[in-house]
Amino acid sequence: MSRMRIYVAGRLGGFGTIQYIQLFHTMIEAGLELIKKGHAPYIPALDFLCGLIAGDWEYEDYYRFNLDWVGACHAILLLPGWKESRGANRELVEARRLGLKIYYRMEDVPQA
């Protein structure tokens, strides 16, 4: 298996700050695991920092930014809880439309 660009999709919004930080952490851990497997992950949770600096980003701004990255990837990894995420569901639709490889578990992602 060759190196893939993999979009990490999962739930981040809709609840309090503590759970957001925990899910943010989970998404980053998944990205680091993909790096260990030899892949190049896109971790959309990190765009929070861009929005923080910009100061005026709304949900759709994040979504449009991230959707471009879905199209630049070879695959998408859906983290546990993705079904409760409006964004992850929209990203999955786009990944399917583009014919990306879809992974529902880290264990299914091959070593590069």
N, C-alpha and C positions, 0 to 999 in steps of 0.2 A: 504494500500500500504506500502510495506517495503522500507527501505532506499536503494537508488540506487546510484551507481557511474555514473555520467553523464558527458560526454565530451561536452564542450562548443565550438562549431564551428562557425567561422565567418570570414569575410574579415578583413585582417590586412595590406596587402601590395599593392603596385602599385600606390602610390601617395605620397604626401609630409608628412613631419614630423608632422605637426599639426593634420591632419586627422588621421594619425597613432595613435597618442596619444589619440585622441577622441575615436577611435574604441577600443584601448587598454582599456580605461576607461570603455566603454560599456561592454566589455567582462568580466572585473572584476566585474562590477555591477551585471551582469547576474549570475556569480558564487556565489556572496554573496546572491542573491535572492534564488538560489537553496539551499544554506546552511540554510536559513530561513525556507525553505520548508522541511528541515530535510534530505537533500541529501548530497552526497559528490562529489562536482564537480572537474573535471580536467580542469584547465584554461590554454590553450596552450599559451596564450599571455605571461605568466610569464616565459616561457623558453627563452624569449628575454634576461633575465638577465644571464642565463647560457651561451648563445652565446656571450654576451658582455664580460663576464669574460674569456671564452675560446679564444675569439679574432679572430677565424678563421672559424666560422661556416658559411656555405653557405645554400641556400634555402633547398636543399635536406637533409642536416644534420638535420635541424629543422623538416622537414617532416618525416623522418625515426624515429626520436625520438618520435614525436607525434603519429604516426600511431600505435606504440606499445601501447600507452595509449588508443586509440580507442578500441583495442582488450581487454583491461582490464576493460572496462566499460559495464554497463547494457543498457545504452541509450546514445543518442546524441541529443543535443539541437542545432538547427540551428538558428543563430541570423539573423535579417534583413540584407540583402545585401550578404548573403552567396552564392547566385547564381553567383556573380561576383568574387568569390574567387576560384582560382585553387585548393588551399589546402583543403578548405571546401568541394568542390565537390569530391575530391579524398577520403576524410574522410567519406563522405556520402556513396560512393560506398563500402568502406570497412565495414561500419556499416551495410549496407544492406546485404553484403555477410555473415557477422557474425550473422545476425538475431537480431540485437539490436533494441530496441524500438526507434522510431524516433519522436522527437518533433519539430514542426515548430514554436511554440509559447510558451512563458513562461506560459501562462494561461492554457495550456494543460497538464503541468507537475503536477501530483497529489502531495498532501501533503503526506509526509512519515508517 
